[in-house]
Amino acid sequence: MRKWSLVLLICTCGLFMSVPVAGQVSAPQLWKARAFEAADKLKTLRSKIDRLRGSWQSPQANELKCEIMLESAFVLHVTEEAIVHKVLDNGKHGFKIVLSGGDQGIFELMYIYDPQTWHLMAASVLSLPKGWHLGFLAGALVLSIQGERATSTTCSIGFSLDEPFWAHVMPSPRPSQMPQPQSKGGARPR
């Protein structure tokens, strides 16, 4: 009986030791896992957007389109890995989030990892489409995506500079929520 208990204990310990923990998982594996998660999420988002075809320019439709764009950027890590995963000249690995701005250009955000430890070392914006804007908050980057009309923001996406997989579409302010310029002494704002 003791012999079987010892064998069972050794097998159980061996099983747990073979299960990778977050520190042992490489960045490429994590990015691919997020890509598969994004592919599943896209199915749900596409069914939601199909229900909004009659109100294609509504705020809800714009935010769904931005969510689809964001999740599609993660899916590229399994469909177009050669474009979004680069080994840099210094040996570090770069993983990109790429969003299309159509004729205005592309947005590229690269997260850079040390391949020895797979610790995130830096994040860098490589390109920004014309008319899109960046803002920075504590540990985060906020991307405002310009709408078809020059005065409208279609949506905003928040990216963590520390946690690459924390990226979310944020509600954009509606015109009625925007602060209005105040005139002083009857003068019109310019």
N, C-alpha and C positions, 0 to 999 in steps of 0.2 A: 504494500500500500504506500509506504514512504517513497519507494522508487518511482511509482507512477505520479505521485504528487510533485516530486522533484522534476520529472520530465515535463509535466504540465506547466510548472512554474517557468522552466527554461523556455518552452515554446511560447508561452504567453509574453514573457519579457522580450523575446526575439520578435514577436509580432508587433509590439508597441515600439520597439526600436526601429523598425523598418518604416513606420509611418512618419513622413516628413512633417516637421513643424515649420512655422512661418520663416524662421531664420535659416532653414535649410533649403527652402524652395527658391529657385532662381527667378530672377526678374522675367525672363522669357516665359517661364511657366505661368507666372502670375498674370502677365499681359494676355496670354492665350486663354486662360481661364476667364478673364474679364471679357474677352472677345466672344466666347461662347455664351456667357451670360447676356451680353448685348444682343446677340442673334436671337435669343429667346424673347428678350424684351421688345425687339423690333416687330415681332409677329403681333404682339398686343397693341403696340402703337399704330401699326398700319391699319388694324381693324378699327381703331378709334378715329383715325384721320379719315377713313372711308365714310364714316357717318357724318363728317363735316364738309363734304364736297360742295354742298349748297352755300356754305358760308366760308369759303376758302381764305378770305382775308380777315376773318374774325380774330380777336386776340387768342381765343382757345386754339384755333387752327394754326396760328403763327407759333404758339408755344409748342404744340405737338410737332410741327415741322422742325423746330429747333431740337427737340428731343430726338427725333429720328436722325437728324444730322449728327448729333453728338454720339448716339449709339452706333451709327454707321462708322464713325471714326474709330471706335473701339473694334468693330468687326474687321477692319482692315488688318488687324494683327494676326488674323488667320487666313484672310483672302489675298492680301497684298503685303506680306511680311517684308519683302525686299525693299519696299518703299518706306515703311514705318519703323523698321528696326535696323539701325546702323551701328557698325563697329567703327568708332572714330579713330583718327590717326594716332591718338595717345593710348589706344587700347580700351578705352571706356566704351560702354554701350549706351546708345541713345534710342529712346522709344518715343515716337511722335504721336501727337494727336493732330490730325489734318482735317480741316473743315474747308469746304469749297465756298468761295465768295463769288462764283460765276466769273463774269468778265472782269470783276474788280480784283481778282487774285485769290490766293489761298492763305489760310491761317495755319501756321505750324507752331506747335508748342512741343519742345523736346525735353524729356526727363532723362537725366544722365546718371548712370549707375557705375559703380566700381565692380568689375566682374569677379574680383577676388572674394568680396563679401556680399555683393548684390545690395549694398546700401545705396540709397538715393543720395547723390552728391549735389545736384543742381537742377534747375529748370531754366529753360531759355526760350524766349519767343523768337522764332527764326523769320517769320513773315506775317504780315497783317494786310488784309485786303483794304483797298481804298474805301474810305467811308466807315470802316469799323473802328471801334475805339476800345482802349484798354484802361482799366482802373486797377489800383492796388489797394487791398485791405490787409490787415495783419495776417500774413501767411497765405494770402489768396490773391488770385488774379480774376478780375471781372471783365469779360468780353461783351461789349454791346454790339450786336449785329444790326446794321443799318437796314431799314426797310426799303421798299421800292421808292417811296417818296423821301426826299432828303431830310425831312423834318421828323420822321418816325423811326423808332427803334422797334424792330420786329421782336427781339428777345435779348436776354442777357444770359450768359453762361458763367457760372462760377467754377474756377479751377483751384484746387488746393496746390500750393507749392511744395507741401510736405507729403501729401497722400495722393498720388496720381489717379487713383480710382475714385476719388471723391470729386466728381464733376457733375454739376446739376444745372438744369435750366432754371433760371430765376424769373419770377414774375416781373415783367417790365411795367414801369409806371404808365398809366393811361394819361392822356392829355389833361383830364380833369384833376388828376393827382399831382401834376407838375406845379411847382411854385411859379407864380406869375410875377413878373417884374413890377416893383412898386415905384410909382412916380413920386418925386419930391417937389413940393411947391408948385404943383400943377404942370411941371415939365413932363413931356412925353418921354418914355424910355426909348433909348436908341438901340 
